[in-house]
Amino acid sequence: MSLEVSQKITIEKSKISKIGQVDFNNLPFGQVYSDHMLVCDYENGKWQAPKIIPYQNISLDPSAKIFHYGQSIFEGMKAYKDESDAIWLFRPRDNQKRLNISAKRLAMPELPESYFMDGLEALLLLEKDWIPTTKDSSLYIRPFIFATGNGFHASPADKYKFIIACSPSGPYFGGKLKVLIEQQYSRSANGGVGFAKAGGNYAGQFYPTNLAIEKGYQQVIWTDDTSHEFIEEAGAMNIFIRIDDTLITAPTSDRILDGITRKSIIEIARDQGIAVEIRNISVHEIVEASENGSLKEMFGAGTAAVISPIAGFGYKEKDFMLPELESPIALKLKKQITDIQYNRADDKFGWRHAVK
């Protein structure tokens, strides 16, 4: 293996690339991994020098605190190629800032911006051939930090590992979703960690989601933790509801993730003259709107899927279907976001970041 040094980041190249084994015309989401990953260890009270190494397994002591106390956070991002083969990121510093918000809440060390951005760019330049160019595909990027320090004592670890791994991926969801409004289980609670991208938040969703799948739904719509009267998120995504010509989404809080796609949708919609309300919206209001015909659209929003239209929802043993529209706002907004991401349109908001 050859060794190189680039901007204080040590690069150890893989002897053999796996890229020839990949069918880029039929990419699943998040199941194929590129040749390299960035790793950086935190020990002795500081982050050590980052390095890029061949993608490989990790060895941990059974007493590593990640296994016992769940100190694990992550982000989700994508890299895109335009028609000129240039590489682009979408609002990457927002991901870096949110990673540190999550780290602080879980008593983990915050990561310097330069480690995140310089490491990410060095990795993407090395893995540029792994960025797919087939329709609706991208290189999904997973930055994450977890506790590696040992000990059974219930306290924060003294060692951590930061990794960025990449996966060439096709679309996350296909088609529209049928969802179930949850009335028993909660995704998060006031004063909790719902606003952080903590691994445990997602683990806690799996069981209620499996119950919904058994009933014929694909996802769960989460409601507030006390009354279960107000809509909060759609599975692992933020949610938007269109009543007449107004888009409504819940305000961020201790319980709701400050989604980057969510923020982008709000800005683009307002720029296009679409009315947007950030407020609590009750299940009763949605049911009533469905019954009187004013409920036009519901969709989830997140990095992986960008926008996932919802075809219908279940509530108290009854199904409510959304109308089939000729020109849904969801698809219009998705096109505007992806056109910016893939450098197919002007970026008046300054969200696109060139990797050079």
C-alpha positions in Angstrom: 0.0 0.0 0.0 1.3 3.4 -0.9 1.4 6.3 1.7 0.8 9.9 0.9 0.3 13.0 3.0 -2.2 15.7 1.9 -2.9 18.8 4.1 -1.9 16.9 7.3 -4.2 14.0 6.4 -2.4 10.8 6.0 -3.7 8.7 3.1 -3.2 5.0 2.9 -4.5 3.8 -0.5 -6.1 0.4 -1.0 -4.1 -2.0 -3.1 -7.1 -3.2 -5.0 -10.3 -1.3 -5.8 -13.7 -2.9 -5.5 -15.3 -0.5 -8.0 -15.2 -3.0 -10.9 -17.6 -5.2 -9.0 -20.3 -2.6 -8.7 -23.3 -2.3 -11.0 -23.8 1.5 -11.0 -27.0 1.1 -13.0 -28.7 -0.9 -10.2 -27.5 0.6 -6.9 -29.4 -0.2 -3.7 -29.4 2.4 -1.0 -26.5 2.2 1.5 -25.4 -1.4 0.9 -22.3 -0.9 -1.3 -19.2 0.9 0.2 -16.4 2.7 -1.4 -12.7 1.8 -1.1 -11.7 4.1 1.6 -12.9 5.8 4.8 -11.6 8.6 7.0 -10.9 7.9 10.6 -9.8 10.1 13.5 -9.4 9.2 17.2 -10.1 11.3 20.3 -7.8 10.5 23.2 -5.8 12.3 25.9 -8.3 15.1 25.7 -7.9 16.0 22.0 -8.6 14.9 18.5 -5.6 13.2 16.9 -4.5 13.6 13.2 -7.1 12.3 10.8 -6.2 9.7 8.3 -7.7 8.0 5.3 -7.4 4.2 5.1 -8.9 1.3 3.2 -12.5 0.5 4.2 -12.2 -2.2 6.8 -13.6 -3.7 10.0 -13.1 -2.1 13.4 -11.8 -3.9 16.4 -13.2 -2.9 19.8 -12.9 -4.2 23.4 -16.2 -5.8 24.7 -16.2 -3.1 27.4 -16.2 -0.2 24.9 -18.8 2.2 26.1 -20.6 2.4 22.8 -21.9 -1.1 23.5 -23.2 -0.2 27.0 -24.2 3.4 27.1 -25.0 4.3 23.5 -22.8 7.3 22.9 -23.2 7.3 19.1 -24.1 10.1 16.7 -24.2 10.5 13.0 -25.0 12.6 10.0 -26.3 11.9 6.5 -25.0 13.7 3.5 -24.6 13.3 -0.3 -22.0 14.1 -2.9 -23.1 14.8 -6.5 -21.5 15.0 -9.9 -22.7 17.4 -12.6 -22.4 16.9 -16.3 -18.9 18.3 -16.3 -17.8 15.8 -13.7 -17.5 18.4 -11.0 -18.2 17.3 -7.4 -20.7 19.1 -5.2 -22.0 19.0 -1.6 -25.2 20.5 -0.3 -25.0 22.7 2.8 -22.1 20.6 4.4 -21.3 23.0 7.2 -24.9 22.6 8.4 -24.1 18.9 8.9 -20.9 19.7 10.7 -22.6 22.1 13.0 -25.5 19.7 13.7 -23.0 16.9 14.5 -21.5 19.1 17.2 -24.9 19.9 18.6 -25.6 16.2 18.9 -22.1 15.6 20.4 -22.7 18.2 23.1 -26.0 16.7 24.1 -24.5 13.3 24.5 -21.5 14.5 26.4 -19.1 13.7 23.5 -16.2 15.9 22.3 -17.1 18.4 19.5 -15.2 18.0 16.3 -13.3 21.0 14.8 -14.8 22.2 11.5 -11.5 21.8 9.7 -11.3 18.1 10.6 -14.8 17.6 9.2 -14.5 19.7 6.0 -10.9 19.0 5.1 -11.2 15.3 5.8 -14.5 15.0 3.9 -13.1 16.8 0.8 -9.9 14.8 0.8 -11.9 11.6 1.0 -14.2 12.7 -1.8 -11.4 13.6 -4.1 -9.8 10.2 -3.5 -13.2 8.4 -4.1 -14.4 10.6 -7.0 -14.9 7.7 -9.3 -17.4 6.2 -6.7 -19.8 9.1 -7.2 -22.4 7.7 -9.5 -23.9 9.7 -12.4 -27.0 7.6 -13.1 -30.4 9.2 -12.6 -31.4 10.0 -9.0 -28.1 8.4 -7.7 -25.4 10.0 -5.5 -22.6 9.1 -3.1 -24.3 8.8 0.3 -21.9 10.0 3.0 -22.1 8.8 6.6 -20.0 10.8 9.2 -20.3 9.4 12.7 -18.7 9.5 16.1 -18.9 6.8 18.8 -17.4 5.9 22.2 -14.4 3.6 22.1 -13.2 4.1 25.7 -13.5 1.1 27.9 -15.3 0.6 31.2 -18.6 -0.6 32.7 -19.0 2.5 34.8 -22.0 4.6 33.7 -20.1 7.7 32.6 -18.9 9.4 29.4 -16.1 7.6 27.6 -12.6 9.0 27.5 -11.9 7.9 23.9 -14.0 8.3 20.7 -13.7 7.6 17.0 -14.8 9.8 14.1 -15.4 8.0 10.8 -16.6 9.1 7.4 -17.7 6.2 5.2 -19.3 6.5 1.7 -21.9 4.4 -0.2 -22.8 4.9 -3.9 -26.6 4.7 -3.8 -29.8 4.9 -5.8 -33.1 6.3 -4.6 -34.0 5.7 -0.9 -37.8 5.1 -1.4 -39.7 4.2 -4.5 -43.3 5.4 -5.0 -45.6 6.9 -2.4 -45.9 5.9 1.2 -48.8 4.7 3.2 -48.3 5.7 6.9 -49.9 5.1 10.3 -50.4 7.9 12.8 -48.9 6.5 16.0 -51.1 6.8 19.1 -49.1 4.7 21.7 -45.4 4.9 21.2 -43.2 8.1 21.1 -40.1 8.9 19.2 -38.8 11.4 21.8 -39.8 13.5 24.7 -39.3 17.0 26.1 -35.9 17.4 27.6 -34.7 14.4 25.7 -32.4 13.8 22.7 -34.9 13.9 19.8 -33.3 16.9 18.3 -29.9 15.1 18.1 -29.0 12.5 15.5 -28.3 9.9 18.1 -28.3 6.3 17.1 -30.7 5.3 19.9 -33.4 7.6 18.5 -33.6 5.4 15.5 -33.4 2.1 17.3 -36.4 3.1 19.4 -38.4 3.6 16.2 -38.0 0.2 14.8 -40.4 -1.7 16.9 -43.4 0.6 16.4 -42.6 0.8 12.7 -42.6 -3.0 12.5 -46.0 -3.1 14.1 -47.2 -0.6 11.5 -45.7 -2.7 8.7 -47.6 -5.7 9.9 -50.8 -3.7 9.5 -50.0 -2.8 5.9 -48.2 0.6 6.3 -44.7 1.5 5.3 -43.9 4.1 8.0 -45.1 5.7 11.2 -46.2 9.4 11.7 -44.9 10.3 15.1 -47.1 12.4 17.4 -46.2 14.3 20.6 -45.2 12.3 23.6 -47.9 13.4 26.0 -51.3 13.8 24.3 -50.5 12.1 20.9 -52.6 14.9 19.4 -50.0 16.8 17.3 -48.0 15.7 14.3 -44.2 15.8 14.6 -42.2 13.6 12.2 -42.7 11.0 9.5 -40.5 8.0 10.3 -36.9 9.3 10.2 -38.0 12.4 8.3 -39.5 15.8 8.9 -43.1 16.1 7.7 -45.0 18.7 5.7 -48.8 18.9 5.3 -50.4 21.0 2.6 -53.9 22.2 3.4 -55.4 24.2 0.5 -52.4 26.2 -0.7 -50.5 26.4 2.6 -47.6 24.2 3.6 -47.5 23.4 7.3 -44.7 21.9 9.3 -44.1 21.5 13.0 -41.6 23.8 14.8 -38.3 22.3 15.9 -37.9 21.5 19.6 -36.3 19.1 22.0 -38.3 16.4 20.2 -37.8 17.3 16.5 -34.7 17.2 14.4 -33.7 20.5 12.7 -33.6 18.9 9.3 -31.4 20.5 6.6 -33.8 19.4 3.8 -36.7 20.8 6.0 -35.0 24.2 6.2 -34.3 24.2 2.5 -37.9 23.4 1.6 -39.1 26.3 3.8 -36.8 28.8 2.1 -37.5 27.6 -1.4 -41.2 27.5 -0.9 -41.3 31.0 0.5 -39.1 32.3 -2.3 -41.6 30.8 -4.8 -44.5 32.6 -3.0 -45.9 29.5 -1.4 -47.4 30.1 2.0 -45.6 28.3 4.8 -46.7 28.0 8.4 -44.4 26.7 11.1 -46.8 25.7 13.8 -48.3 22.8 15.7 -50.8 20.9 13.7 -53.2 18.4 15.3 -54.3 15.0 14.0 -57.8 16.3 14.3 -57.1 19.1 11.9 -55.6 16.8 9.3 -58.5 14.3 9.6 -61.0 17.2 9.2 -59.1 18.6 6.2 -59.1 15.1 4.6 -62.8 14.8 5.1 -63.7 18.2 3.7 -61.3 18.0 0.8 -58.8 20.7 1.8 -56.0 18.3 2.6 -54.0 18.2 -0.7 -50.6 16.7 0.1 -48.4 15.2 2.9 -44.8 14.4 2.4 -41.6 13.5 4.4 -38.4 15.4 3.9 -34.8 14.3 4.6 -31.4 13.9 3.1 -31.8 10.3 2.0 -35.1 10.5 0.1 -35.2 14.4 -0.3 -39.0 14.3 -0.5 -41.2 11.2 -0.1 -44.9 11.8 -1.0 -47.5 10.2 1.2 -50.4 8.5 -0.5 -52.5 8.0 2.6 -52.6 7.6 6.3 -54.2 5.4 8.9 -55.7 6.7 12.1 -57.9 4.8 14.7 -58.6 1.9 12.4 -59.6 4.1 9.4 -57.7 4.9 6.3 -57.6 8.4 4.7 -56.3 8.7 1.1 -54.7 11.8 -0.4 -55.9 13.1 -3.7 -53.9 12.4 -6.9 -52.8 15.8 -8.2 -51.5 16.8 -11.6 -48.9 19.2 -10.3 -48.1 18.5 -6.6 -46.0 21.0 -4.8 -43.9 18.1 -3.4 -42.5 17.2 -6.8 -41.9 20.8 -7.7 -39.9 21.4 -4.5 -38.0 18.2 -5.0 -36.9 19.2 -8.5 -35.8 22.6 -7.3 -33.7 21.1 -4.5 -32.1 18.4 -6.6 -31.4 20.8 -9.5 -29.4 22.9 -7.0 -27.7 19.8 -5.7 -26.7 18.5 -9.1 -25.6 21.9 -10.4 -28.5 22.0 -12.9 -29.8 25.4 -11.7 -28.5 28.6 -10.2 -28.0 28.5 -6.4 -29.3 31.8 -5.2 -29.2 30.6 -1.6 -25.5 29.8 -1.5 -26.0 26.2 -0.5 -23.9 24.4 -3.1 -20.3 23.6 -2.1 -17.7 22.8 -4.7 -15.1 20.0 -3.8 -11.8 20.9 -5.4 
